Amino acid sequence: MNWRERAACRYEDPELFFPVGDGGLSVRQVEEARTVCRRCPVLRDCRSWALHHAEYEGIWGGLTAAERRMAARRRLPERDRS
């Protein structure tokens, strides 16, 4: 069984996970999406998939696009400066 088939968001409105803007409604929408993610049995699978596939739109694994970009940067190896 694919992890997506067990995801808590499977029967939610997909638009919930793609907030537009940074204002009040968007902030509330992000929190609503995270509430769904917190009860999800495959949260880690979802987050890993989004990071591995460079999915930088929407809420995946309880993280916003900005949070995933920061996580991806932290995972990049430092260049050898010699």
C-alpha positions as CSV (number, residue, x, y, z in Angstrom):
1,M,0.0,0.0,0.0
2,N,1.3,3.4,-0.9
3,W,1.7,5.9,2.0
4,R,-0.6,8.3,0.2
5,E,-3.5,5.8,0.6
6,R,-3.2,6.1,4.4
7,A,-2.7,9.9,4.6
8,A,-5.0,11.9,6.8
9,C,-5.4,14.5,4.1
10,R,-6.7,12.0,1.5
11,Y,-10.3,13.1,2.0
12,E,-9.7,16.8,2.8
13,D,-10.1,19.6,0.3
14,P,-6.7,19.8,-1.4
15,E,-6.9,23.6,-1.4
16,L,-6.5,23.6,2.4
17,F,-2.9,22.6,1.8
18,F,-2.1,25.3,-0.7
19,P,-2.8,28.6,1.1
20,V,-2.4,31.8,-0.9
21,G,-0.7,34.9,0.6
22,D,0.7,35.6,4.0
23,G,-2.2,37.3,5.8
24,G,-4.7,36.2,8.5
25,L,-6.7,33.8,6.4
26,S,-3.6,32.2,5.0
27,V,-2.1,31.8,8.5
28,R,-5.3,30.2,9.7
29,Q,-5.3,27.9,6.7
30,V,-1.7,26.8,7.4
31,E,-2.7,26.0,11.0
32,E,-5.7,24.0,9.8
33,A,-3.6,22.0,7.4
34,R,-1.0,21.3,10.2
35,T,-3.8,20.1,12.4
36,V,-4.6,17.4,9.8
37,C,-0.9,16.6,9.4
38,R,-0.4,16.2,13.2
39,R,-2.9,13.3,13.2
40,C,-1.5,11.7,10.1
41,P,0.0,8.2,10.4
42,V,2.3,8.9,7.4
43,L,3.5,12.4,8.3
44,R,7.2,11.4,8.1
45,D,6.7,9.6,4.8
46,C,5.0,12.7,3.3
47,R,7.7,15.0,4.6
48,S,10.5,12.8,3.3
49,W,8.8,12.6,-0.1
50,A,8.3,16.3,-0.4
51,L,12.0,17.0,0.5
52,H,13.3,14.3,-1.8
53,H,11.2,15.4,-4.7
54,A,11.8,19.2,-4.2
55,E,8.1,19.8,-3.7
56,Y,8.1,23.5,-2.8
57,E,4.5,24.4,-3.0
58,G,1.9,23.8,-0.3
59,I,1.9,22.1,3.1
60,W,3.6,18.7,3.0
61,G,4.4,16.7,6.2
62,G,3.3,19.6,8.3
63,L,5.9,21.9,6.8
64,T,5.4,25.1,4.7
65,A,7.3,25.6,1.5
66,A,9.7,28.0,3.3
67,E,10.3,25.5,6.1
68,R,11.1,22.8,3.5
69,R,13.5,25.1,1.7
70,M,15.3,25.7,5.0
71,A,15.4,22.0,5.8
72,A,16.8,21.3,2.3
73,R,19.5,23.9,2.7
74,R,20.6,22.4,6.0
75,R,20.9,19.0,4.4
76,L,23.2,20.2,1.7
77,P,26.9,19.3,2.3
78,E,29.2,22.2,2.9
79,R,31.6,22.9,0.0
80,D,35.3,22.3,0.5
81,R,36.8,25.7,0.7
82,S,40.4,24.6,0.3
